[in-house]
Amino acid sequence: MPANPEQTGPIAVYGATGFTGRLVAAELRRRGARMILAGRNAAKLEILAEEIGDLAETRTVSLDDGRGMRDLLEPCAAVIACAGPFQLHGEPVLAAAVDAGTHYLDTTGEQPFMRLVFERYGEAAQQRGVALVTAMGFDYVPGDMIASLVAGDDPVEEIALAYWVKGFGATRGTALSALGMLAGGDVEWRDAQLQAAPQSVGRGTWEFGAPVGRQSMVRYPAGEHITVPKHVHTPRVRTLLSASTAVPLPGPAASLVMAPFQLAMRTPIRRALEAMVPRLPEGPSEESRRQSRFLIECEARGESGYRRGQVSGSDPYGLTARTTVEGALRFAGPGYDRRGALAPSQAFDPADFLDSLGSAGVEYEAPTRAG
């Protein structure tokens, strides 16, 4: 991508003054992109705009100002929505993007909101000629795209995705979303349809490649249950998270702690914890982000055995800025013509997109045949 990419219009960032929004704005500046920084706090927007420089305009728009939101988005080629939790704050930006005919991406990791994008707005986006890509960050672009590459064009009996993350520090928004996810009510793709996910915690073990090795795994209500079946012919998707990622304790102990904690999230304790979130640091420090590591492994099982691949890298929040900006710039470039609610692998070529993340330290391998 050139230093000053060709754009059919500016890229709006709604929720620009939050932790993830600021990373996105900084990445747009690095790419030389024209942008509009938007949100509810004019003073914070002006401070951010001074940091970004001449490439940024600002607009103060509240979520309940439908006309103001449409006026913000109409001249834009794309909008990156960063204001979460998305179940509480996401729909006004999404609805305005469809109404204004502006391509849309967001940074959610929340299954219910992802389903809303596809089920409530997909048809309208198709008619308007607008592309909607939800969960365009670390959750769940790498997993969705490696699943596409590993499965290929052949039907498979199952897609399994195993996540391991070391040194992950959640932002306030991620913490609030995670509390909601732990309360249950999530779904999984099983028997070729979305069904209520079993609420048991343990998911056995997974043998990651060196140096990670064997890990105890727990349930992970991931977004690939929503996106992967859009482009992979499979009746079953499984997603797992290393127990040490969910709870920083040795694997068996982490699994034991998760079960009562999950039950607690269905009681008033959840509200008490949510009230404490604003007291936490806004997000991980730059140093801790640099030191974090992730590995996502994918297996596609079929009658002829299985294929296996992986994606690895560091700094999930920095990667979210890279993936959303890369997607928005592709939306904003002349000639982009895909429309409707799309999985990341439907909106962009998976191999080409993952290749573009190489400069951010992302590496991937797919597919490896075995069995």
C-alpha positions as CSV (number, residue, x, y, z in Angstrom):
1,M,0.0,0.0,0.0
2,P,1.5,3.4,-0.9
3,A,2.2,6.0,1.8
4,N,-0.8,8.0,0.6
5,P,-3.3,5.4,-0.6
6,E,-6.0,6.2,-3.2
7,Q,-9.3,6.6,-1.4
8,T,-12.8,7.2,-2.7
9,G,-13.5,9.0,0.5
10,P,-12.2,9.4,4.1
11,I,-12.4,6.6,6.6
12,A,-14.4,7.4,9.8
13,V,-13.3,6.0,13.2
14,Y,-16.2,6.0,15.6
15,G,-15.1,5.6,19.2
16,A,-11.7,7.0,18.2
17,T,-10.7,8.2,21.7
18,G,-10.9,4.8,23.3
19,F,-7.9,2.5,23.6
20,T,-8.5,0.6,20.4
21,G,-9.8,3.6,18.5
22,R,-6.5,5.5,19.2
23,L,-4.5,2.6,17.9
24,V,-6.6,2.5,14.8
25,A,-6.2,6.3,14.3
26,A,-2.4,6.0,14.7
27,E,-2.3,3.2,12.1
28,L,-4.4,5.2,9.6
29,R,-1.8,8.0,10.1
30,R,1.0,5.6,9.5
31,R,-0.6,4.6,6.3
32,G,-1.2,8.2,5.2
33,A,-4.9,7.8,5.0
34,R,-7.5,10.5,5.2
35,M,-9.8,10.0,8.2
36,I,-12.5,11.5,10.4
37,L,-12.2,10.9,14.1
38,A,-15.6,10.7,15.7
39,G,-17.2,10.1,19.1
40,R,-19.1,11.8,21.9
41,N,-16.4,13.8,23.6
42,A,-15.2,16.9,21.6
43,A,-12.3,17.7,23.9
44,K,-10.8,14.3,23.7
45,L,-11.3,14.3,19.9
46,E,-9.4,17.5,19.6
47,I,-6.5,16.2,21.6
48,L,-6.3,13.1,19.5
49,A,-6.5,15.1,16.3
50,E,-3.5,17.2,17.4
51,E,-1.5,14.0,17.8
52,I,-2.6,12.7,14.4
53,G,-2.0,15.9,12.5
54,D,-3.4,17.3,9.3
55,L,-4.8,13.9,8.0
56,A,-7.5,14.0,10.6
57,E,-10.8,15.9,10.9
58,T,-13.1,15.5,14.0
59,R,-16.8,15.2,14.4
60,T,-18.7,15.0,17.6
61,V,-21.8,12.8,17.2
62,S,-23.8,11.0,19.9
63,L,-25.1,7.5,19.3
64,D,-28.7,8.6,19.7
65,D,-28.3,11.3,16.9
66,G,-29.4,9.3,13.9
67,R,-29.3,12.2,11.5
68,G,-25.9,13.4,12.8
69,M,-24.5,9.8,12.4
70,R,-25.8,9.6,8.8
71,D,-24.3,13.1,8.0
72,L,-21.0,11.9,9.4
73,L,-20.9,8.7,7.3
74,E,-22.3,9.8,4.0
75,P,-19.1,11.3,2.6
76,C,-17.0,8.4,4.0
77,A,-15.8,5.4,2.0
78,A,-15.8,3.3,5.2
79,V,-16.3,3.4,8.9
80,I,-14.4,1.5,11.6
81,A,-16.6,1.1,14.7
82,C,-14.6,0.8,17.9
83,A,-17.1,1.8,20.6
84,G,-18.0,-1.3,22.7
85,P,-19.4,-3.3,24.2
86,F,-21.2,-3.6,20.9
87,Q,-24.3,-5.2,22.3
88,L,-24.8,-1.9,24.1
89,H,-23.3,0.7,21.7
90,G,-22.8,-0.9,18.3
91,E,-26.1,-0.9,16.4
92,P,-26.5,2.9,15.8
93,V,-23.2,3.1,13.8
94,L,-24.1,-0.1,11.9
95,A,-27.5,1.1,11.0
96,A,-26.2,4.5,9.9
97,A,-23.6,2.9,7.7
98,V,-26.2,0.9,5.9
99,D,-28.5,3.9,5.6
100,A,-25.6,6.1,4.3
101,G,-24.2,3.5,1.9
102,T,-20.9,3.4,3.7
103,H,-18.8,0.2,4.0
104,Y,-18.6,-0.9,7.7
105,L,-16.1,-2.8,9.9
106,D,-16.0,-3.2,13.6
107,T,-13.8,-4.6,16.4
108,T,-16.3,-6.7,18.3
109,G,-15.7,-10.1,19.7
110,E,-19.3,-10.6,20.8
111,Q,-21.3,-13.4,19.2
112,P,-24.8,-11.8,19.6
113,F,-23.7,-8.6,17.9
114,M,-22.1,-10.6,15.1
115,R,-25.3,-12.4,14.5
116,L,-27.2,-9.1,14.5
117,V,-25.0,-7.8,11.7
118,F,-25.7,-10.8,9.5
119,E,-29.3,-11.5,10.4
120,R,-30.8,-8.0,10.7
121,Y,-28.6,-5.9,8.3
122,G,-27.2,-8.3,5.7
123,E,-30.1,-8.1,3.2
124,A,-30.3,-4.3,3.4
125,A,-26.5,-4.0,2.9
126,Q,-26.8,-6.2,-0.2
127,Q,-29.4,-3.9,-1.6
128,R,-27.5,-0.7,-0.8
129,G,-24.2,-2.1,-2.2
130,V,-22.5,-1.9,1.1
131,A,-20.1,-4.4,2.6
132,L,-20.4,-5.2,6.4
133,V,-17.5,-7.1,8.1
134,T,-18.0,-7.6,11.8
135,A,-15.3,-8.9,14.1
136,M,-12.5,-7.5,11.9
137,G,-9.9,-7.5,14.7
138,F,-7.6,-10.1,16.3
139,D,-10.9,-11.7,17.2
140,Y,-11.5,-13.2,14.7
141,V,-9.7,-12.4,11.4
142,P,-6.7,-14.8,11.8
143,G,-8.9,-17.7,12.8
144,D,-11.5,-17.1,10.1
145,M,-8.9,-16.8,7.4
146,I,-6.7,-19.8,8.4
147,A,-9.9,-21.9,8.5
148,S,-10.6,-20.9,4.9
149,L,-7.1,-21.7,3.8
150,V,-6.9,-25.0,5.6
151,A,-10.3,-26.3,4.5
152,G,-10.0,-25.1,0.9
153,D,-12.9,-25.8,-1.4
154,D,-13.7,-29.3,-0.2
155,P,-16.4,-30.1,2.3
156,V,-15.0,-31.2,5.7
157,E,-16.5,-32.9,8.7
158,E,-15.2,-30.5,11.2
159,I,-13.2,-27.3,11.7
160,A,-11.4,-27.0,15.0
161,L,-9.6,-23.7,16.1
162,A,-7.4,-23.7,19.2
163,Y,-6.2,-20.3,20.6
164,W,-3.2,-19.8,22.8
165,V,-2.2,-16.3,24.0
166,K,0.5,-15.3,26.4
167,G,0.8,-11.9,28.1
168,F,-2.7,-10.7,26.9
169,G,-3.9,-7.7,28.9
170,A,-7.5,-6.8,28.3
171,T,-8.8,-3.3,27.7
172,R,-11.8,-2.0,29.8
173,G,-14.1,-2.7,26.8
174,T,-12.8,-6.2,26.3
175,A,-13.2,-6.9,30.0
176,L,-16.9,-5.8,29.9
177,S,-17.5,-7.9,26.8
178,A,-15.8,-10.9,28.3
179,L,-18.0,-10.8,31.4
180,G,-21.0,-10.9,29.2
181,M,-19.6,-13.8,27.2
182,L,-18.8,-15.8,30.4
183,A,-22.4,-15.5,31.5
184,G,-23.3,-18.0,28.8
185,G,-26.0,-17.9,26.2
186,D,-23.4,-18.5,23.4
187,V,-23.9,-20.7,20.4
188,E,-21.9,-23.1,18.3
189,W,-22.1,-24.4,14.8
190,R,-23.2,-28.0,15.2
191,D,-25.1,-30.3,12.9
192,A,-24.9,-27.6,10.2
193,Q,-26.8,-25.0,12.3
194,L,-26.3,-22.7,15.2
195,Q,-27.3,-24.3,18.5
196,A,-26.9,-23.5,22.1
197,A,-23.3,-24.3,23.2
198,P,-22.7,-26.7,26.1
199,Q,-21.8,-24.7,29.2
200,S,-19.3,-27.2,30.6
201,V,-15.9,-25.5,30.9
202,G,-13.3,-28.2,30.1
203,R,-12.4,-29.0,26.5
204,G,-9.6,-31.5,27.0
205,T,-6.1,-30.8,25.7
206,W,-4.5,-29.6,22.5
207,E,-1.1,-30.4,21.2
208,F,0.3,-27.1,19.9
209,G,3.5,-27.0,18.0
210,A,6.8,-26.2,19.8
211,P,7.5,-24.3,21.9
212,V,3.9,-24.1,23.3
213,G,3.3,-27.9,23.5
214,R,0.3,-29.6,25.1
215,Q,-2.2,-27.3,26.8
216,S,-5.3,-27.8,28.9
217,M,-8.2,-26.1,27.0
218,V,-11.5,-24.5,28.0
219,R,-14.6,-23.5,26.2
220,Y,-14.3,-20.4,24.0
221,P,-17.5,-18.7,22.6
222,A,-15.7,-17.5,19.6
223,G,-17.0,-15.7,16.5
224,E,-15.8,-18.3,14.0
225,H,-19.0,-20.2,14.8
226,I,-20.8,-17.3,13.0
227,T,-18.3,-16.6,10.2
228,V,-16.6,-19.8,9.2
229,P,-19.8,-21.6,8.0
230,K,-20.4,-18.7,5.6
231,H,-17.5,-19.9,3.4
232,V,-16.5,-23.4,4.6
233,H,-18.7,-26.4,3.9
234,T,-18.8,-28.1,7.3
235,P,-21.4,-29.3,9.8
236,R,-19.2,-28.6,12.8
237,V,-17.0,-25.8,14.2
238,R,-15.1,-26.2,17.5
239,T,-13.3,-23.4,19.2
240,L,-11.0,-23.8,22.2
241,L,-8.9,-21.5,24.4
242,S,-5.9,-22.5,26.4
243,A,-6.8,-22.5,30.1
244,S,-3.7,-20.6,31.0
245,T,-4.9,-17.7,28.8
246,A,-8.3,-17.6,30.4
247,V,-6.9,-17.8,33.9
248,P,-3.2,-17.2,34.6
249,L,-2.8,-20.5,36.6
250,P,-1.5,-23.9,35.6
251,G,-3.9,-25.7,33.2
252,P,-5.8,-28.0,35.6
253,A,-6.2,-25.3,38.2
254,A,-7.4,-22.8,35.6
255,S,-10.1,-25.2,34.5
256,L,-11.3,-25.7,38.1
257,V,-11.4,-21.9,38.7
258,M,-13.3,-21.2,35.4
259,A,-16.4,-23.3,36.3
260,P,-17.4,-21.4,39.5
261,F,-16.5,-18.1,37.9
262,Q,-18.8,-18.8,35.0
263,L,-21.6,-19.6,37.4
264,A,-21.0,-16.4,39.2
265,M,-21.4,-14.4,36.0
266,R,-25.1,-15.4,36.1
267,T,-25.7,-13.8,39.5
268,P,-25.6,-10.1,40.7
269,I,-21.8,-10.6,41.1
270,R,-21.5,-9.8,37.4
271,R,-22.9,-6.3,38.0
272,A,-20.5,-5.7,40.8
273,L,-17.6,-6.7,38.6
274,E,-18.8,-4.6,35.8
275,A,-18.9,-1.6,38.2
276,M,-15.2,-2.2,39.0
277,V,-14.1,-2.3,35.3
278,P,-13.7,1.6,35.0
279,R,-11.1,1.5,37.8
280,L,-8.9,-0.8,35.7
281,P,-6.1,0.6,33.5
282,E,-7.5,1.6,30.1
283,G,-5.5,-1.1,28.4
284,P,-2.1,-2.9,28.3
285,S,1.1,-0.8,28.1
286,E,3.0,-0.6,24.8
287,E,5.7,-2.8,26.4
288,S,3.4,-5.5,27.5
289,R,1.7,-5.5,24.1
290,R,5.1,-6.0,22.4
291,Q,5.9,-8.9,24.7
292,S,2.6,-10.7,24.2
293,R,2.4,-13.7,21.8
294,F,-0.4,-15.7,20.2
295,L,-0.8,-18.9,18.3
296,I,-3.9,-20.1,16.6
297,E,-4.0,-23.6,15.2
298,C,-6.7,-25.0,12.8
299,E,-7.6,-28.5,11.9
300,A,-10.0,-29.5,9.2
301,R,-11.0,-33.1,9.5
302,G,-12.5,-35.1,6.7
303,E,-12.8,-38.6,5.3
304,S,-9.3,-38.5,3.9
305,G,-7.7,-37.4,7.2
306,Y,-7.0,-33.9,8.2
307,R,-5.3,-30.7,7.2
308,R,-3.6,-28.4,9.7
309,G,-2.4,-24.8,9.7
310,Q,-1.6,-22.0,12.0
311,V,-1.2,-18.3,12.5
312,S,1.2,-16.7,14.9
313,G,2.3,-13.3,16.0
314,S,2.2,-10.8,18.8
315,D,0.3,-7.8,20.1
316,P,-3.4,-8.6,19.5
317,Y,-4.5,-5.0,20.0
318,G,-1.9,-3.7,17.6
319,L,-2.9,-6.4,15.1
320,T,-6.5,-5.3,15.4
321,A,-5.5,-1.8,14.3
322,R,-3.6,-3.3,11.3
323,T,-6.5,-5.6,10.2
324,T,-9.2,-3.1,10.5
325,V,-7.2,-0.4,8.7
326,E,-6.1,-2.8,6.0
327,G,-9.7,-3.8,5.4
328,A,-11.0,-0.2,5.4
329,L,-8.3,0.9,2.9
330,R,-9.3,-2.0,0.6
331,F,-12.9,-0.9,1.0
332,A,-12.0,2.7,0.2
333,G,-9.9,1.9,-2.9
334,P,-11.5,2.3,-6.3
335,G,-13.3,-0.8,-7.6
336,Y,-14.2,-2.6,-4.5
337,D,-17.5,-4.3,-5.3
338,R,-18.4,-6.9,-2.8
339,R,-21.6,-6.3,-0.8
340,G,-23.7,-7.7,2.0
341,A,-22.8,-9.0,5.5
342,L,-19.5,-10.9,4.9
343,A,-17.1,-13.0,6.8
344,P,-13.5,-11.6,6.6
345,S,-12.6,-14.5,4.2
346,Q,-15.5,-13.5,1.9
347,A,-14.7,-9.8,1.9
348,F,-11.0,-10.3,1.2
349,D,-8.7,-13.0,-0.3
350,P,-7.4,-14.8,2.9
351,A,-3.9,-15.5,1.7
352,D,-3.4,-12.1,0.2
353,F,-4.7,-10.5,3.4
354,L,-2.6,-12.5,5.7
355,D,0.5,-11.8,3.5
356,S,-0.2,-8.1,4.0
357,L,0.2,-8.6,7.8
358,G,3.7,-10.0,7.5
359,S,5.3,-6.6,8.2
360,A,3.4,-6.7,11.6
361,G,5.1,-10.0,12.4
362,V,2.2,-12.3,11.5
363,E,3.3,-15.7,10.1
364,Y,1.0,-18.4,8.9
365,E,1.3,-22.0,7.5
366,A,-1.5,-23.7,5.5
367,P,-2.4,-26.3,4.7
368,T,-0.3,-29.2,6.1
369,R,-1.8,-32.5,5.2
370,A,-1.5,-35.4,7.7
371,G,-3.4,-38.5,8.8
